[in-house]
């Protein structure tokens, strides 16, 4: 059964996909279970302020949400906030990253005697 592909593109997605840091953050959110900013910083190899700035932008687009922090009862410090992909975007984003992780099939070699396409 063939699934219809939407022809309309949300401009918010274009903004996300052209920024490598946001793509890395979204991929990390798909792979990790409710990571903290520190965990995201380690996976994305960037600074805390950069992670925070991009998380705020993704939250504004409705793709990411902060999970309420829970105390563990052992330490008196405030627990770190954890982040997850919001709503139905998790399925679409994880499917996208799965698709992108699969190797591309090489295109066939051009037939002999035909000029290469432009």
N, C-alpha and C positions, 0 to 999 in steps of 0.2 A: 504494500500500500504506500503510495507516495504522499508525503506531507507537503502542503503548500508553503512556499517561502514568502513571507511578507515582502511587499515591494516598497513600502514606505520605510524610511530610515529615520529614527529619532536622532536629531542632531546631538543630543547628549551622549549617545553611544559613540559618535564620531570623535567627540572631544576625548572620551575615555580611551578609545582604541589607538589614538595617535600619540598618547603619552605613555612611554614605556614604564614609568614608575607606577602608574595606576593599573596597568595591565599586570605587572608583577604583584601588586597588592591584591588584586582580585583573584589572581591565580593562587596566591598563598592562602587567601580566605577560603577558597574551594578545597584546598588540600589539608589545612589545619583545622582543628576543632576549636572555634572561638579563641583565636590568639590575642595576646596583649600587644601593645605597641612595641615593646621590647622584642617579642618573638617575631613580629613582622619586620622590624628593623634588621634582625639577624638574617632572615630569609631573603629580604630584598636588598641587603647590602647598602643601606642608606642611613641617614640620620633620623633621630626622633622627630625633629621639627618637620622634616620632609614627609615622613610617614603621617604625622598629624595633619599637615596641610592637605595631603591627598585624601586622607580618610574623611576630613570635613567636606571636601568637594564631592566625594562619593556619597556621603550622607545627604548632602543637599540635593543630589540627583535621585535619592531614594533607593540607592543600590546597597548601602551599608547601614547597619544600625549598631549602636553601642548596647551591650548587654549590661544590666545592672550588676555591679560588683558584689560579691558575697564574702563576708568575713569567714576566716577559717577557724576562729576561736583560739588560735595559738599565738598569733602576733597582734600587737595593738595598732599596727600601721594599717592604713586604708588599703584595701585590696585593689589591684590594677583593673581597669576597665577592659572588657573583652569585646571583640568585634566580630560580627557575622554578616553574611550577605542577607539582605532583607527580602522577604516575601518570595514571590515566584521567580525572582531573578536567579536564585541559586541553581535551579535546574538548567536554565538557559545558559548561564555562564559556565557551569561545570561541563555541560555538553560541548560548548564552544572550545574549552581548553582541552577536552578529550580529543576532539576533532583535530585541533592544532598540533597535538602531540603525536599523531599518527604520521608516518612518513608519506611524503607525496609520491605518487606514481609518476615515473618519468614519462615524458611525452615521447611518442614514436619518432624515430629519425625521419627527416624529410625524404621523399622519394628522389631517386637519382634524376638529375637533369632539370629539376624544378628549382627556380630561384627561391631563396629563403623569404618567408613572409616578413612584412614590415610592421 
